[in-house]
Each structure stands twice: as structure tokens, then as C-alpha cells.
Amino acid sequence: MLVAELTIIPMASCHIRRYVDIAVDVVRASGLRYEVDALGTTLQGDLDKILQVAREAHEAVLAAGAGRVFTELRLDERVHDGVTLQSETVAYREHPLVMSER
């Protein structure tokens, strides 16, 4: 099990949100556990499935008419005990940092 961050940036002159929505639809249909945030989408699953979904999302945005797409994929994998979305975020969700606290 691993966690990946997928960011797809359509290089379109306007209305990029529709392209991002297309990429998120591919992720949603994959059955993988995921979370969308302000700068990307975090996925949880096995490597082959994550790579497949990243490729499908990238290709779907191109097929939708974006003339150019920049896709970034970062992977976090632990060999012995795995990693999950929850294990990587639980401490921050239980005790969120506030800028004034720093």
C-alpha cells in the first residue's frame, strides 16, 4: 500500500477547472481511496493501479481538448508496514496548526 500525490495542470488559456474536474472524475471512477485538496489529489492504493489512474487522468484531460498537460506524481511507499492517507494526516487533523501558533 502506498500514498501518491497527483497534480494535473492543464495548459489552457482559460476554464481549466473543467479539465481538473475531468481528471478527478477518472480518479473517482477508479475505486481508489482519494482526497482532493487545493493543489492536487492524494491517492491510496497499489502502485500499478495508481500509475494506471494517473495515466488515464492525464490522457482524459488531453482528450478533452487541453492542448498541453503538465502532470506530476509523487509516491510514498513503506516496504514493511505500508502507508495510508489516515496515517499520514491524523496528527494534523486532530491538532491542526494555526499560523499564529508558530
MDTraj code that builds the backbone (N, CA, C; nanometers):
import mdtraj as md
import numpy as np

residues = "MET LEU VAL ALA GLU LEU THR ILE ILE PRO MET ALA SER CYS HIS ILE ARG ARG TYR VAL ASP ILE ALA VAL ASP VAL VAL ARG ALA SER GLY LEU ARG TYR GLU VAL ASP ALA LEU GLY THR THR LEU GLN GLY ASP LEU ASP LYS ILE LEU GLN VAL ALA ARG GLU ALA HIS GLU ALA VAL LEU ALA ALA GLY ALA GLY ARG VAL PHE THR GLU LEU ARG LEU ASP GLU ARG VAL HIS ASP GLY VAL THR LEU GLN SER GLU THR VAL ALA TYR ARG GLU HIS PRO LEU VAL MET SER GLU ARG".split()
xyz = np.array([
    [0.0850, -0.1183, 0.0000],
    [0.0000, 0.0000, 0.0000],
    [0.0886, 0.1233, 0.0000],
    [0.0515, 0.2182, -0.0822],
    [0.1262, 0.3431, -0.0846],
    [0.0326, 0.4602, -0.1025],
    [0.0877, 0.5781, -0.0808],
    [0.0143, 0.7023, -0.0975],
    [0.0847, 0.7813, -0.2062],
    [0.0072, 0.8452, -0.2912],
    [0.0633, 0.9244, -0.4003],
    [-0.0090, 1.0579, -0.4089],
    [0.0651, 1.1581, -0.4509],
    [0.0040, 1.2875, -0.4780],
    [0.0087, 1.3105, -0.6282],
    [-0.1084, 1.3333, -0.6856],
    [-0.1226, 1.3538, -0.8290],
    [-0.1670, 1.4971, -0.8538],
    [-0.0911, 1.5673, -0.9361],
    [-0.1280, 1.7023, -0.9764],
    [-0.1286, 1.7080, -1.1278],
    [-0.2410, 1.7492, -1.1829],
    [-0.2541, 1.7638, -1.3269],
    [-0.2849, 1.9096, -1.3550],
    [-0.1997, 1.9718, -1.4339],
    [-0.2161, 2.1127, -1.4665],
    [-0.2390, 2.1261, -1.6165],
    [-0.3627, 2.1548, -1.6559],
    [-0.3901, 2.1769, -1.7982],
    [-0.3308, 2.3113, -1.8406],
    [-0.2588, 2.3124, -1.9482],
    [-0.2025, 2.4367, -2.0005],
    [-0.3015, 2.4942, -2.1003],
    [-0.4093, 2.5474, -2.0471],
    [-0.5151, 2.6053, -2.1299],
    [-0.5263, 2.7529, -2.0963],
    [-0.5727, 2.8299, -2.1900],
    [-0.5784, 2.9747, -2.1699],
    [-0.6876, 3.0158, -2.0713],
    [-0.7911, 2.9340, -2.0579],
    [-0.8974, 2.9684, -1.9631],
    [-0.9767, 2.8431, -1.9278],
    [-1.0585, 2.8555, -1.8276],
    [-1.1502, 2.7495, -1.7862],
    [-1.0803, 2.6168, -1.7558],
    [-0.9713, 2.6236, -1.6813],
    [-0.9005, 2.4988, -1.6518],
    [-0.9776, 2.4110, -1.5544],
    [-1.0704, 2.4670, -1.4795],
    [-1.1469, 2.3884, -1.3809],
    [-1.2174, 2.2702, -1.4466],
    [-1.2699, 2.2891, -1.5665],
    [-1.3399, 2.1777, -1.6320],
    [-1.2447, 2.0626, -1.6608],
    [-1.1195, 2.0934, -1.6926],
    [-1.0206, 1.9882, -1.7163],
    [-0.9832, 1.9181, -1.5861],
    [-0.9685, 1.9942, -1.4814],
    [-0.9387, 1.9353, -1.3499],
    [-1.0540, 1.8434, -1.3084],
    [-1.1759, 1.8870, -1.3297],
    [-1.2920, 1.8032, -1.2974],
    [-1.2895, 1.6716, -1.3748],
    [-1.2458, 1.6748, -1.4982],
    [-1.2347, 1.5525, -1.5794],
    [-1.1337, 1.4571, -1.5168],
    [-1.0194, 1.5098, -1.4743],
    [-0.9174, 1.4266, -1.4101],
    [-0.9701, 1.3675, -1.2799],
    [-1.0402, 1.4474, -1.2015],
    [-1.0958, 1.3977, -1.0745],
    [-1.2021, 1.2918, -1.1006],
    [-1.2792, 1.3061, -1.2070],
    [-1.3777, 1.2038, -1.2421],
    [-1.3099, 1.0690, -1.2695],
    [-1.1944, 1.0713, -1.3338],
    [-1.1189, 0.9473, -1.3596],
    [-1.0758, 0.8851, -1.2267],
    [-1.0256, 0.9673, -1.1365],
    [-0.9840, 0.9175, -1.0046],
    [-1.1046, 0.8595, -0.9318],
    [-1.2150, 0.9305, -0.9310],
    [-1.3361, 0.8857, -0.8616],
    [-1.3813, 0.7498, -0.9150],
    [-1.3784, 0.7324, -1.0456],
    [-1.4233, 0.6073, -1.1079],
    [-1.3283, 0.4906, -1.0821],
    [-1.2059, 0.5199, -1.0396],
    [-1.1048, 0.4147, -1.0213],
    [-1.1323, 0.3247, -0.9023],
    [-1.2076, 0.3740, -0.8057],
    [-1.2311, 0.2962, -0.6850],
    [-1.1239, 0.3139, -0.5794],
    [-1.0173, 0.3868, -0.6117],
    [-0.9127, 0.4133, -0.5133],
    [-0.9641, 0.5092, -0.4070],
    [-0.9086, 0.4980, -0.2891],
    [-0.9359, 0.5985, -0.1860],
    [-0.8593, 0.7243, -0.2264],
    [-0.9235, 0.8406, -0.2142],
    [-0.8586, 0.9644, -0.2574],
    [-0.9127, 1.0829, -0.1795],
    [-0.8364, 1.1912, -0.1819],
    [-0.8776, 1.3191, -0.1255],
    [-0.8300, 1.4279, -0.2203],
    [-0.9189, 1.5199, -0.2518],
    [-0.8846, 1.6349, -0.3352],
    [-0.8573, 1.7518, -0.2422],
    [-0.7459, 1.8212, -0.2665],
    [-0.7194, 1.9424, -0.1902],
    [-0.6905, 2.0563, -0.2867],
    [-0.6438, 2.1664, -0.2346],
    [-0.6280, 2.2876, -0.3159],
    [-0.5252, 2.2737, -0.4275],
    [-0.4248, 2.1882, -0.4100],
    [-0.3157, 2.1825, -0.5071],
    [-0.2969, 2.0471, -0.5730],
    [-0.3807, 1.9515, -0.5420],
    [-0.3640, 1.8199, -0.6017],
    [-0.4614, 1.7204, -0.5435],
    [-0.4416, 1.5955, -0.5780],
    [-0.5249, 1.4865, -0.5291],
    [-0.4334, 1.3799, -0.4709],
    [-0.4637, 1.3359, -0.3489],
    [-0.3867, 1.2310, -0.2851],
    [-0.4606, 1.0997, -0.3039],
    [-0.3873, 0.9975, -0.3471],
    [-0.4440, 0.8661, -0.3754],
    [-0.3833, 0.7629, -0.2820],
    [-0.4576, 0.6580, -0.2527],
    [-0.4056, 0.5462, -0.1749],
    [-0.4376, 0.4172, -0.2484],
    [-0.3378, 0.3304, -0.2649],
    [-0.3606, 0.2036, -0.3321],
    [-0.2308, 0.1370, -0.3686],
    [-0.2384, 0.0401, -0.4578],
    [-0.1145, -0.0252, -0.5008],
    [-0.0544, 0.0513, -0.6188],
    [0.0733, 0.0318, -0.6398],
    [0.1491, 0.1090, -0.7371],
    [0.0914, 0.0978, -0.8777],
    [0.0620, -0.0236, -0.9220],
    [0.0125, -0.0419, -1.0583],
    [-0.1172, 0.0347, -1.0815],
    [-0.2088, 0.0299, -0.9861],
    [-0.3369, 0.0987, -1.0011],
    [-0.3178, 0.2497, -1.0010],
    [-0.2319, 0.3000, -0.9135],
    [-0.2071, 0.4442, -0.9083],
    [-0.1449, 0.4926, -1.0391],
    [-0.0472, 0.4192, -1.0919],
    [0.0141, 0.4578, -1.2190],
    [-0.0886, 0.4555, -1.3319],
    [-0.1755, 0.3551, -1.3324],
    [-0.2799, 0.3445, -1.4340],
    [-0.3751, 0.4638, -1.4260],
    [-0.4186, 0.4981, -1.3065],
    [-0.5126, 0.6095, -1.2892],
    [-0.4476, 0.7421, -1.3276],
    [-0.3208, 0.7610, -1.2906],
    [-0.2501, 0.8846, -1.3284],
    [-0.2444, 0.8973, -1.4803],
    [-0.2123, 0.7877, -1.5468],
    [-0.2066, 0.7910, -1.6938],
    [-0.3433, 0.8194, -1.7541],
    [-0.4472, 0.7518, -1.7037],
    [-0.5817, 0.7716, -1.7568],
    [-0.6293, 0.9151, -1.7350],
    [-0.6008, 0.9724, -1.6194],
    [-0.6413, 1.1110, -1.5921],
    [-0.5680, 1.2066, -1.6850],
    [-0.4387, 1.1849, -1.7019],
    [-0.3580, 1.2675, -1.7922],
    [-0.4146, 1.2612, -1.9343],
    [-0.4401, 1.1420, -1.9827],
    [-0.4902, 1.1235, -2.1184],
    [-0.6316, 1.1779, -2.1346],
    [-0.7140, 1.1690, -2.0300],
    [-0.8509, 1.2208, -2.0376],
    [-0.8516, 1.3726, -2.0539],
    [-0.7590, 1.4400, -1.9857],
    [-0.7513, 1.5857, -1.9978],
    [-0.7055, 1.6247, -2.1387],
    [-0.6101, 1.5521, -2.1926],
    [-0.5682, 1.5779, -2.3315],
    [-0.6832, 1.5521, -2.4285],
    [-0.7533, 1.4416, -2.4089],
    [-0.8634, 1.4058, -2.4976],
    [-0.9778, 1.5070, -2.4902],
    [-0.9885, 1.5760, -2.3768],
    [-1.0950, 1.6766, -2.3594],
    [-1.0618, 1.8081, -2.4276],
    [-0.9398, 1.8183, -2.4819],
    [-0.9068, 1.9368, -2.5593],
    [-0.7975, 2.0252, -2.5039],
    [-0.7439, 1.9920, -2.3884],
    [-0.6318, 2.0714, -2.3382],
    [-0.5143, 2.0477, -2.4329],
    [-0.4594, 2.1513, -2.4861],
    [-0.3518, 2.1377, -2.5827],
    [-0.2222, 2.0877, -2.5227],
    [-0.2079, 2.1046, -2.3928],
    [-0.0865, 2.0627, -2.3232],
    [-0.1228, 2.0357, -2.1781],
    [-0.0619, 1.9328, -2.1197],
    [-0.0901, 1.8962, -1.9811],
    [0.0409, 1.8670, -1.9096],
    [0.0578, 1.9275, -1.7931],
    [0.1723, 1.9004, -1.7069],
    [0.1209, 1.8140, -1.5931],
    [0.1773, 1.6936, -1.5772],
    [0.1334, 1.6006, -1.4733],
    [0.2507, 1.5672, -1.3826],
    [0.2258, 1.5765, -1.2533],
    [0.3276, 1.5457, -1.1533],
    [0.2731, 1.4375, -1.0615],
    [0.3540, 1.3351, -1.0336],
    [0.3144, 1.2255, -0.9467],
    [0.4255, 1.2019, -0.8458],
    [0.3907, 1.2098, -0.7183],
    [0.4873, 1.1807, -0.6114],
    [0.4378, 1.0592, -0.5347],
    [0.5285, 0.9670, -0.5048],
    [0.4923, 0.8413, -0.4397],
    [0.5594, 0.8285, -0.3034],
    [0.4850, 0.7759, -0.2062],
    [0.5372, 0.7477, -0.0730],
    [0.5022, 0.6035, -0.0401],
    [0.6038, 0.5199, -0.0304],
    [0.5802, 0.3777, -0.0053],
    [0.6740, 0.3289, 0.1033],
    [0.6187, 0.2590, 0.2015],
    [0.6993, 0.1947, 0.3054],
    [0.6913, 0.0449, 0.2831],
    [0.8055, -0.0189, 0.2772],
    [0.8116, -0.1604, 0.2424],
    [0.7503, -0.2494, 0.3498],
    [0.7789, -0.2236, 0.4756],
    [0.7406, -0.3191, 0.5800],
    [0.6018, -0.2976, 0.6384],
    [0.5607, -0.1744, 0.6585],
    [0.4322, -0.1539, 0.7254],
    [0.3328, -0.0712, 0.6456],
    [0.3663, -0.0317, 0.5266],
    [0.2746, 0.0433, 0.4416],
    [0.2490, 0.1838, 0.4925],
    [0.1747, 0.2563, 0.4137],
    [0.1390, 0.3931, 0.4478],
    [-0.0034, 0.4159, 0.3972],
    [-0.0806, 0.4931, 0.4724],
    [-0.2184, 0.5222, 0.4340],
    [-0.2442, 0.6717, 0.4426],
    [-0.3522, 0.7144, 0.3808],
    [-0.3917, 0.8549, 0.3915],
    [-0.4093, 0.8929, 0.5376],
    [-0.4750, 0.8071, 0.6135],
    [-0.5019, 0.8394, 0.7533],
    [-0.3734, 0.8450, 0.8358],
    [-0.2835, 0.7512, 0.8152],
    [-0.1613, 0.7510, 0.8972],
    [-0.0764, 0.8747, 0.8727],
    [-0.0871, 0.9316, 0.7546],
    [-0.0069, 1.0491, 0.7220],
    [-0.0730, 1.1808, 0.7614],
    [-0.2021, 1.1789, 0.7920],
    [-0.2720, 1.3046, 0.8200],
    [-0.3385, 1.3124, 0.9565],
    [-0.3507, 1.2025, 1.0277],
    [-0.4279, 1.2005, 1.1520],
    [-0.3791, 1.3028, 1.2542],
    [-0.2505, 1.3184, 1.2715],
    [-0.1993, 1.4126, 1.3714],
    [-0.2381, 1.5564, 1.3380],
    [-0.2408, 1.5905, 1.2114],
    [-0.2751, 1.7259, 1.1709],
    [-0.4248, 1.7519, 1.1812],
    [-0.5020, 1.6492, 1.1606],
    [-0.6473, 1.6663, 1.1694],
    [-0.6937, 1.6724, 1.3137],
    [-0.6265, 1.5993, 1.4020],
    [-0.6623, 1.6033, 1.5431],
    [-0.6179, 1.7324, 1.6093],
    [-0.5050, 1.7859, 1.5660],
    [-0.4489, 1.9082, 1.6239],
    [-0.3992, 1.9986, 1.5120],
    [-0.4920, 2.0641, 1.4402],
    [-0.4494, 2.1475, 1.3271],
    [-0.3604, 2.2626, 1.3715],
    [-0.2608, 2.2923, 1.2899],
    [-0.1728, 2.4069, 1.3152],
    [-0.2430, 2.5349, 1.2753],
    [-0.2266, 2.6339, 1.3555],
    [-0.2795, 2.7646, 1.3240],
    [-0.1581, 2.8553, 1.3048],
    [-0.1599, 2.9363, 1.2008],
    [-0.0434, 3.0202, 1.1697],
    [0.0033, 3.1011, 1.2892],
    [-0.0870, 3.1512, 1.3704],
    [-0.0471, 3.2331, 1.4839],
    [0.0244, 3.1536, 1.5927],
    [0.0125, 3.0199, 1.5906],
    [0.0785, 2.9352, 1.6904],
    [0.2272, 2.9178, 1.6617],
    [0.2693, 2.9470, 1.5412],
    [0.4079, 2.9223, 1.5052],
    [0.4955, 3.0338, 1.5425],
])
top = md.Topology()
chain = top.add_chain()
for i, resn in enumerate(residues, 1):
    res = top.add_residue(resn, chain, resSeq=i)
    for name in ("N", "CA", "C"):
        top.add_atom(name, md.element.get_by_symbol(name[0]), res)
traj = md.Trajectory(xyz[None], top)
